[in-house]
Amino acid sequence: SIYPMETVREIAAVAHEAGIPMHLAGARLFNACVAAGIEPPEYTRHFNSVMQCFSKGLGAPVGSIIAGDGDFIERCRFFRGQFGAAMPQAGIIAAGAIYALENNVVRLAEDHAHAAMLADALTALGVPVMPCETNIVFFTVPDAAATVEDLRNEGVLVSAMSDTSIRAVTNLSVDRPMTDRTIEVLKKLLG
């Protein structure tokens, strides 16, 4: 789900007035921005700190970044050192992140379109589906574990989130033919 900018502004006003810093765990920040038509600086300006993962929707092999004021970053560096997380080889990771930023942000709209296709197909089958705003489809079945296994046997990988809830995520490695095939498998298993 994408928090509407007005909601973000309202939460930020209350938090900042109370002296509570706001952190955005932005693992899918670019998905939200592409779907909502909002530039990342506009979305993040209400937060004191932001984390962005480059491997989720953006497709980098690994890597995240954190941003905030100087004191916050110094605390982050301290705790990173405490946990032994220094990484002198960060350049190769940064290269993957730079590539992802330069090539994979705009194409996130394709992931959203594929997710919408899955959500529409499930809805047409009478399967309860949560509103799909980006690249994640949550749907409900009587037995999630059995459905996940049946889908896996057909080459479709999804995750059971509870006894009855399944999460399907479209991403850089899911193209249109794969989406079409997934819909056919869903029709076969759930139709």
C-alpha positions as CSV (number, residue, x, y, z in Angstrom):
1,S,0.0,0.0,0.0
2,I,1.1,3.5,-0.7
3,Y,0.6,6.1,2.1
4,P,-1.0,9.1,0.4
5,M,1.2,12.2,0.7
6,E,-1.4,14.0,2.7
7,T,-1.4,11.2,5.3
8,V,2.4,11.3,5.4
9,R,2.3,15.1,5.9
10,E,-0.2,14.8,8.7
11,I,1.8,12.0,10.5
12,A,5.0,14.0,10.1
13,A,3.4,17.2,11.6
14,V,2.3,15.3,14.7
15,A,5.5,13.5,15.1
16,H,7.8,16.5,14.6
17,E,5.7,18.6,16.9
18,A,6.2,15.9,19.6
19,G,9.9,15.7,18.8
20,I,9.6,12.2,17.4
21,P,11.9,11.6,14.5
22,M,10.4,9.8,11.5
23,H,12.2,7.0,9.6
24,L,11.2,5.7,6.2
25,A,12.1,2.0,5.7
26,G,12.0,2.5,2.0
27,A,12.6,-1.0,0.7
28,R,10.0,-0.3,-2.0
29,L,10.2,3.5,-2.1
30,F,10.7,3.7,-5.8
31,N,7.7,1.3,-6.4
32,A,5.5,3.7,-4.4
33,C,6.9,6.8,-6.2
34,V,6.4,5.3,-9.7
35,A,2.9,4.1,-8.9
36,A,1.9,7.4,-7.3
37,G,3.7,9.7,-9.7
38,I,5.7,11.3,-6.9
39,E,9.4,12.0,-7.1
40,P,11.5,10.4,-4.2
41,P,12.6,13.8,-2.8
42,E,9.0,14.9,-2.4
43,Y,8.0,11.7,-0.7
44,T,11.0,11.5,1.6
45,R,11.3,15.2,2.6
46,H,9.0,14.6,5.6
47,F,11.3,12.0,7.2
48,N,14.4,12.5,9.3
49,S,16.0,9.4,7.9
50,V,15.4,7.0,5.0
51,M,16.7,3.6,4.1
52,Q,16.5,2.4,0.5
53,C,17.1,-1.2,-0.6
54,F,18.5,-1.6,-4.1
55,S,17.9,-5.3,-4.5
56,K,14.1,-5.4,-4.0
57,G,12.2,-3.9,-7.0
58,L,15.3,-2.3,-8.5
59,G,17.1,-5.6,-9.1
60,A,20.6,-4.9,-7.9
61,P,22.3,-8.0,-6.6
62,V,22.7,-6.6,-3.1
63,G,22.9,-3.3,-1.2
64,S,21.0,-0.7,0.7
65,I,21.7,2.9,1.6
66,I,20.7,5.0,4.6
67,A,20.4,8.8,4.6
68,G,19.8,11.3,7.5
69,D,21.6,14.1,9.2
70,G,25.2,13.9,10.3
71,D,24.6,12.8,13.9
72,F,22.2,10.0,12.7
73,I,24.7,8.8,10.2
74,E,27.5,8.8,12.8
75,R,25.3,6.6,15.1
76,C,24.6,4.3,12.2
77,R,28.4,4.0,11.5
78,F,29.0,3.3,15.2
79,F,26.4,0.5,15.3
80,R,27.6,-0.9,11.9
81,G,31.1,-1.2,13.4
82,Q,29.7,-2.8,16.6
83,F,28.1,-5.5,14.5
84,G,31.2,-6.0,12.3
85,A,29.5,-4.8,9.2
86,A,32.3,-2.7,7.6
87,M,32.7,-3.5,4.0
88,P,35.8,-2.2,2.2
89,Q,34.5,-3.9,-1.1
90,A,31.5,-1.6,-1.2
91,G,32.4,-0.2,-4.7
92,I,31.2,-3.3,-6.5
93,I,28.0,-3.2,-4.6
94,A,27.6,0.5,-5.4
95,A,28.1,-0.2,-9.1
96,G,25.1,-2.6,-9.0
97,A,23.0,0.0,-7.2
98,I,24.0,2.8,-9.7
99,Y,23.0,0.5,-12.6
100,A,19.7,-0.2,-10.9
101,L,19.0,3.5,-10.3
102,E,19.9,4.4,-13.9
103,N,18.1,1.5,-15.6
104,N,15.4,0.0,-13.5
105,V,13.3,2.7,-11.8
106,V,11.1,3.6,-14.8
107,R,10.5,-0.1,-15.7
108,L,8.9,-0.7,-12.2
109,A,5.7,0.3,-13.9
110,E,6.0,-3.0,-15.8
111,D,6.0,-4.9,-12.5
112,H,3.0,-3.0,-11.4
113,A,1.2,-3.8,-14.6
114,H,2.0,-7.5,-14.2
115,A,0.8,-7.5,-10.6
116,A,-2.5,-5.8,-11.7
117,M,-3.0,-8.5,-14.4
118,L,-2.6,-11.2,-11.7
119,A,-4.9,-9.4,-9.3
120,D,-7.5,-9.0,-12.1
121,A,-7.3,-12.6,-13.0
122,L,-7.7,-13.8,-9.4
123,T,-10.7,-11.4,-9.0
124,A,-12.3,-12.9,-12.1
125,L,-11.9,-16.3,-10.6
126,G,-13.7,-15.2,-7.5
127,V,-10.6,-15.3,-5.3
128,P,-10.5,-12.5,-2.7
129,V,-7.7,-10.1,-3.5
130,M,-6.4,-7.1,-1.5
131,P,-6.2,-3.9,-3.4
132,C,-3.0,-4.0,-5.5
133,E,-1.2,-0.7,-5.8
134,T,2.3,-1.7,-6.8
135,N,4.0,-5.1,-7.5
136,I,2.6,-7.2,-4.6
137,V,-0.6,-9.2,-4.8
138,F,-2.2,-10.7,-1.6
139,F,-4.9,-13.2,-2.1
140,T,-6.9,-15.5,0.1
141,V,-7.4,-19.3,-0.4
142,P,-8.8,-22.0,1.9
143,D,-5.4,-23.7,2.3
144,A,-2.4,-21.5,1.6
145,A,0.2,-24.1,2.2
146,A,-1.4,-26.6,-0.2
147,T,-1.9,-23.8,-2.9
148,V,1.7,-22.7,-2.6
149,E,2.9,-26.3,-3.1
150,D,0.5,-26.8,-6.1
151,L,1.8,-23.6,-7.6
152,R,5.4,-24.6,-6.9
153,N,4.8,-27.9,-8.7
154,E,3.7,-25.8,-11.7
155,G,6.8,-23.6,-11.6
156,V,5.1,-20.6,-9.9
157,L,6.8,-19.4,-6.7
158,V,4.7,-17.5,-4.2
159,S,4.7,-17.2,-0.4
160,A,2.2,-18.3,2.2
161,M,1.7,-15.4,4.6
162,S,-0.8,-17.2,6.9
163,D,-3.0,-20.3,6.8
164,T,-5.1,-18.7,4.1
165,S,-3.1,-15.7,2.7
166,I,-0.7,-15.8,-0.2
167,R,1.7,-13.1,-1.5
168,A,2.8,-13.0,-5.1
169,V,5.5,-10.4,-6.0
170,T,6.3,-9.4,-9.6
171,N,9.7,-8.0,-10.2
172,L,12.5,-7.7,-12.8
173,S,12.7,-11.4,-13.3
174,V,9.0,-11.8,-14.1
175,D,8.2,-10.9,-17.7
176,R,4.9,-10.8,-19.6
177,P,5.0,-14.4,-20.8
178,M,5.7,-15.6,-17.2
179,T,2.8,-13.5,-16.0
180,D,0.5,-14.9,-18.7
181,R,1.6,-18.5,-17.8
182,T,1.0,-17.8,-14.1
183,I,-2.5,-16.6,-14.9
184,E,-3.1,-19.9,-16.8
185,V,-1.8,-21.9,-13.8
186,L,-4.0,-19.9,-11.4
187,K,-7.0,-20.6,-13.6
188,K,-6.2,-24.3,-13.7
189,L,-5.7,-24.6,-9.9
190,L,-8.3,-22.1,-8.6
191,G,-10.8,-21.8,-11.4
